[in-house]
Amino acid sequence: MSFLHEPQIIIDVNRINEKFGYTTIIETGTHTGESTTFLADRFEKVYTCEVYDKYFLKYDEVFKNYTNIKICNLSNNLPINEYLY
């Protein structure tokens, strides 16, 4: 389930972003993509990691118009540095 169903998490993300001014965030598990687009509206760069090929291929297409989203086909225990741009 997307964290968008948890109002406190939304408040916390907004508060952390305002306080620290982070420009990049890494999300592990793309799921439905709702959280990814939420984050894309708040950060300059969003990296989302998806381990399942069928979801990776689906969301690679869905996010193609978002210039600040990079979907990575890897699990969260593999190095992401090769995907960073």
Beta strands, then each sheet from edge to edge (+ up, - down):
strand 1: 24-28
strand 2: 45-49
strand 3: 69-72
sheet 1: 1+ 2+ 3+
end
